[in-house]
């Protein structure tokens, strides 16, 4: 079975590409294209995992964002106020003058948590985001 290869063009900051190339070299990739294919496969698998999150969940969304970017802090605050039914708490601190690390603790329906995580991830200025969830099991009496 012959696979049709598609050619694409992307624009990246030089620093990001340099870091990617160093990782490719360390990991022994034969080409930048193979590394990008592997990264896209991983991204697709992660998206598939997120789409399977169902039921009551406890979760965290950990993000790193550029707090010097105009509007990002107020947009994150607005999103959190709109989702107070899911959010139990959050904590934020400055990593450096331009970067903030924030952890949002949630409890609710998995589908709504995923939707919130995707909304945050897609914001311009969010550099890194990780969603972690665990199912909430009903408390069983132990004897």
C-alpha positions in Angstrom: 0.0 0.0 0.0 1.6 3.3 -1.1 1.1 6.3 1.1 0.8 9.6 -0.5 3.0 12.2 1.1 1.8 15.8 1.4 4.2 18.7 1.4 3.4 21.6 3.8 5.1 24.9 4.8 5.1 26.3 8.3 6.5 29.3 10.0 8.2 29.0 13.4 10.3 31.2 15.6 13.9 30.4 15.1 14.5 29.5 18.7 11.7 26.9 18.7 13.1 25.3 15.5 16.6 25.3 16.9 15.4 23.5 20.0 13.4 21.0 17.9 16.5 20.3 15.7 18.7 19.6 18.8 16.1 17.2 20.1 15.9 15.4 16.8 19.7 15.0 16.7 19.7 13.6 20.3 16.9 11.2 19.5 18.5 10.0 16.3 15.8 11.1 13.8 16.9 10.8 10.2 15.2 14.0 9.2 13.2 17.0 10.4 10.2 15.6 8.5 10.3 12.4 10.4 10.4 14.3 13.7 7.4 16.4 12.7 5.4 13.4 11.6 6.1 11.8 15.0 5.1 15.0 16.8 1.8 15.1 14.8 1.1 11.5 15.5 1.6 12.2 19.3 -0.7 15.3 19.0 -3.4 13.3 17.3 -3.2 10.5 19.9 -3.5 13.1 22.7 -6.5 14.6 21.1 -8.1 11.1 20.8 -7.4 10.5 24.5 -9.1 13.8 25.4 -12.2 12.9 23.4 -12.6 9.7 25.4 -12.9 11.6 28.8 -16.4 11.1 30.1 -18.3 11.1 33.4 -17.5 12.8 36.7 -13.9 13.8 36.9 -11.4 15.6 39.2 -8.9 17.4 37.1 -6.1 19.9 36.8 -5.2 22.2 33.9 -1.6 23.3 34.2 -0.6 26.2 31.9 2.3 28.4 31.2 1.5 31.6 29.4 3.0 34.9 28.4 1.6 37.3 31.0 3.2 40.3 29.2 0.9 39.6 26.2 -1.9 42.2 26.3 -5.2 40.7 27.4 -4.2 37.1 28.2 -4.6 37.5 32.0 -8.0 39.1 31.7 -9.2 36.6 29.2 -8.1 33.7 31.5 -9.9 35.4 34.4 -13.1 35.8 32.3 -13.0 32.1 31.2 -12.6 31.0 34.8 -15.5 33.2 36.0 -17.7 31.7 33.2 -16.8 28.2 34.5 -17.1 28.6 38.2 -19.3 25.5 38.3 -16.3 23.4 37.3 -13.4 25.3 39.0 -12.6 24.7 42.6 -9.5 26.8 42.8 -6.5 28.1 41.0 -3.0 29.2 41.9 -0.6 31.3 39.8 2.9 32.5 40.1 5.5 34.2 37.9 8.3 32.1 36.5 10.0 35.2 35.1 8.8 38.7 34.2 7.0 37.5 31.1 5.9 34.0 32.0 3.2 32.8 34.5 2.5 29.2 35.6 -1.1 28.5 36.6 -2.8 25.4 37.9 -6.6 25.2 37.8 -8.3 22.5 39.9 -11.6 21.3 38.6 -14.4 18.9 39.5 -17.3 18.0 37.1 -18.3 16.4 33.8 -15.4 15.2 31.7 -16.8 16.6 28.5 -17.1 20.1 30.0 -13.6 19.9 31.5 -12.1 19.0 28.1 -14.0 21.8 26.4 -12.6 24.3 29.0 -9.0 22.9 28.6 -9.3 23.2 24.8 -10.5 26.8 25.1 -7.6 27.7 27.3 -5.0 25.8 25.1 -6.1 27.7 22.0 -5.6 31.1 23.5 -2.8 33.2 22.0 -0.1 33.5 24.6 -0.6 30.1 26.1 2.8 28.4 25.6 2.1 25.1 27.3 -0.9 23.3 28.7 -1.5 19.9 30.3 -4.8 18.4 31.3 -4.8 15.7 34.0 -8.0 13.9 35.0 -9.0 11.1 37.2 -12.5 9.5 37.4 -14.5 10.2 40.5 -15.8 6.9 41.9 -18.8 6.8 44.2 -17.7 6.3 47.8 -18.2 2.7 48.7 -18.6 1.7 52.4 -15.9 -0.6 53.5 -16.4 -3.1 56.3 
